[in-house]
Amino acid sequence: MLALLAPLSARALALLAPVRYLKVTMAQLMVRNLPEELVKALKQRAAKHNRSAEEEHREILRAALRAPRRRHVAEVLASMPNVGRDEDFERVREPSTRRG
C-alpha cells in the first residue's frame, strides 16, 4: 500500500488524511406531542421534496427563521400595480401670487 502512495505528493496525502481538527457541533431538537395529522403532513411534504422527514423539518425551520430578504427600491417600484394614466398624476401649477 505504501508503495502505491509513495509517488503522491505531501499535499495529496494531506487530502487523504482524516480531518480531525474540524469539530462542528450540532444541536438536537425534539418536538413532542404533535398531532398525528401534522406528522403525516410533514412526511408527505418531505416525500414530495425527496427528503427525509427530518431534513424537511430542518428546511421548514430554516425558512421560517431566516431574515426576510431586503428588496431594492427598483424592485418595489416595479411591483406596484398600474393604477392610472401618467396624466392623472401631473402636478397642476397655480399662478404665483407673490409680489416682487
N, C-alpha and C positions, 0 to 999 in steps of 0.2 A: 504494500500500500504506500509506504513512504517513497518507494522508487517512482511511483506514479506522480506523487506530489512534488518531488524534487525540482522539476523544471518550472514549477509555478513560482511567481514572484512572491515576496513577503506580503505585498498588497493584496494579491489574490487570495493568499492563505488567510489573511485577516477577514476577508469577506466570508470565508467558510467557517471561521471560528464562531462559536456561540457568543451572542452578546449578553454579557452578564451585568453590565453596568447600567443598563436601561431598566428602570423599575417604574412601571406605571400602575398606580393604584386606582382601582375602580370600585366605586361603592355599589352596594346592592340595595334594591328596593323591593319590599314585599308588600303587596296590596291584598288585604284580607276582606272578607265579607262582600264580595262582588256578586251581584245577581247573575244567575246562570245565563240569562239572555245577553248580558253585557260581554261575558266571556265568549259566548258563541259568536257575537258580532265581531269581536276582536279577532277571533280565529278566521272568520270569513274574510275580513278585511286583509289579514295577513296573507291568506291564500291567494286573494286577488292580486296582491303585490309580490307574490312569490317570495315571501319572507316567513320566518317563524313568528309565532305569536309574541315571543319575547322581543325580537327585533322590531316588530310592528309597534309594540308598546314603547320602545325607546324612541322610535321615529315620531310617534304622536307626542311624546313629552318634549322632544327637541323642537318640533313645530310650534307647540303651544307656548314654550318658554323663550323662544328666540325673539330677540328685539325686532320690532317692526322695521321693515325696510324703508329707508328715507327716500322720498321721491324728489326728483329735480323739478324746479318751477315749470320748466317747459312741459314736462310730463303731466303735471297737474293741470296746466292750462289746456293742453291738448285733450284732456279727458272731460273738460267742461262741455255740457250739451250746447248745441246751437239753439239759442233762444230768440233769435230775431235777425233782422237785417242790419247792416252796418249803419244805415241812416237813422235807425231807431236810437242809436247811441251817440249821435252827433251832438256836440255842445252848441247851444244857441247862445251867441254873444249879444248881450244887451248893449245898446249905445252907452257910451261913457257919459256920466253926469258930472264929471269933475270939471272944475273951472281952473284954468291955469294961468 
